[in-house]
């Protein structure tokens, strides 16, 4: 029986692989610019939340979805549509 220290692994030198993206569920979100941030609507769950910066929209939306649905944050994908 081989122990972990006896098992050899091969490294592919010079080859970088893109990380695999696994989603449990993907949600469409609607974003709307307001005077001091972004309103985020999540129609599939009837939720709304708010982000101060554009960069934070995805994280805030995923946290809201995770809190309302119980789906782990790492398994949630979002696709944003900006509403004028």
C-alpha positions as CSV (number, residue, x, y, z in Angstrom):
1,X,0.0,0.0,0.0
2,X,1.4,3.4,-1.0
3,X,1.4,6.2,1.5
4,X,0.7,9.8,0.5
5,X,4.4,10.6,0.7
6,X,5.1,7.8,-1.8
7,X,2.7,8.9,-4.4
8,X,4.3,11.0,-7.1
9,X,2.5,13.7,-9.0
10,X,3.3,15.1,-12.4
11,X,3.4,18.8,-13.0
12,X,2.8,20.2,-16.4
13,X,5.4,22.9,-16.8
14,X,4.4,26.0,-18.6
15,X,0.8,25.1,-18.8
16,X,-1.7,27.2,-16.9
17,X,-5.3,26.1,-16.8
18,X,-8.2,28.5,-16.2
19,X,-10.0,27.8,-13.0
20,X,-13.2,25.7,-13.4
21,X,-16.3,27.6,-12.7
22,X,-19.1,25.5,-11.1
23,X,-22.4,27.0,-10.3
24,X,-25.3,25.4,-8.5
25,X,-27.6,28.0,-9.9
26,X,-27.4,31.2,-12.0
27,X,-29.6,34.2,-11.3
28,X,-30.4,37.1,-13.5
29,X,-30.1,40.5,-11.6
30,X,-31.2,43.9,-12.7
31,X,-29.0,46.9,-11.6
32,X,-30.0,50.5,-11.6
33,X,-27.8,53.5,-10.9
34,X,-28.9,55.7,-8.1
35,X,-27.4,59.0,-6.8
36,X,-25.2,57.3,-4.2
37,X,-24.9,53.7,-5.4
38,X,-26.6,50.8,-7.2
39,X,-30.0,49.2,-6.6
40,X,-29.9,45.5,-7.3
41,X,-33.1,43.6,-8.0
42,X,-33.2,39.8,-8.0
43,X,-36.6,38.9,-9.6
44,X,-36.3,35.2,-9.2
45,X,-36.4,35.4,-5.5
46,X,-38.2,38.8,-5.2
47,X,-35.2,40.4,-3.5
48,X,-33.6,43.8,-3.5
49,X,-30.3,44.9,-2.1
50,X,-27.9,47.8,-2.5
51,X,-24.3,48.3,-3.3
52,X,-22.3,51.5,-3.0
53,X,-19.7,50.7,-5.7
54,X,-20.1,49.0,-9.1
55,X,-17.3,46.5,-8.2
56,X,-19.3,45.2,-5.3
57,X,-22.6,44.4,-7.1
58,X,-21.8,40.7,-7.8
59,X,-20.7,40.0,-4.3
60,X,-23.6,41.8,-2.7
61,X,-26.1,40.1,-5.0
62,X,-24.6,36.7,-4.3
63,X,-24.7,37.3,-0.5
64,X,-28.3,38.3,-0.7
65,X,-29.2,35.2,-2.7
66,X,-27.3,32.9,-0.4
67,X,-29.1,34.4,2.7
68,X,-32.6,34.0,1.1
69,X,-32.2,30.6,-0.5
70,X,-29.7,28.7,1.5
71,X,-27.5,28.0,-1.5
72,X,-23.8,28.3,-0.6
73,X,-22.3,31.5,-1.9
74,X,-19.7,29.7,-4.0
75,X,-22.4,28.0,-6.0
76,X,-24.2,31.1,-7.1
77,X,-23.7,32.8,-10.4
78,X,-25.2,36.1,-11.4
79,X,-25.8,37.8,-14.8
80,X,-26.4,41.5,-14.5
81,X,-28.6,43.6,-16.8
82,X,-28.3,47.4,-16.4
83,X,-31.7,49.2,-16.3
84,X,-31.6,52.8,-17.5
